[in-house]
Amino acid sequence: MNFTNSPYERMMKEIPPYKKSAPQKAPEGSPCAGCPYWQGITCVFCYRKHLKKQC
């Protein structure tokens, strides 16, 4: 059912396709290398473990 004669109405009803980006890995040599929780920044939990190792 269309409410207007606009050609864009059909396009606005469409569900956009979901595009999942490829997972990125932490740079080699960083404290987060190999961490499965890395999302582009160092998480606080892993950073605390890294600080405890240095002290």
Secondary structure as the mmCIF struct_conf table of DSSP 4:
data_model
#
loop_
_struct_conf.conf_type_id
_struct_conf.id
_struct_conf.beg_label_comp_id
_struct_conf.beg_label_asym_id
_struct_conf.beg_label_seq_id
_struct_conf.end_label_comp_id
_struct_conf.end_label_asym_id
_struct_conf.end_label_seq_id
BEND BEND1 PHE A 3 THR A 4
TURN_TY1_P TURN_TY1_P1 PRO A 7 PRO A 7
HELX_RH_AL_P HELX_RH_AL_P1 TYR A 8 LYS A 13
BEND BEND2 GLU A 14 GLU A 14
HELX_LH_PP_P HELX_LH_PP_P1 ILE A 15 TYR A 18
HELX_LH_PP_P HELX_LH_PP_P2 LYS A 20 GLN A 24
HELX_LH_PP_P HELX_LH_PP_P3 ALA A 26 PRO A 27
TURN_TY1_P TURN_TY1_P2 GLU A 28 GLY A 29
BEND BEND3 SER A 30 SER A 30
TURN_TY1_P TURN_TY1_P3 PRO A 31 GLY A 34
TURN_TY1_P TURN_TY1_P4 PRO A 36 TYR A 37
BEND BEND4 GLN A 39 ILE A 41
HELX_RH_AL_P HELX_RH_AL_P2 VAL A 44 GLN A 54
#
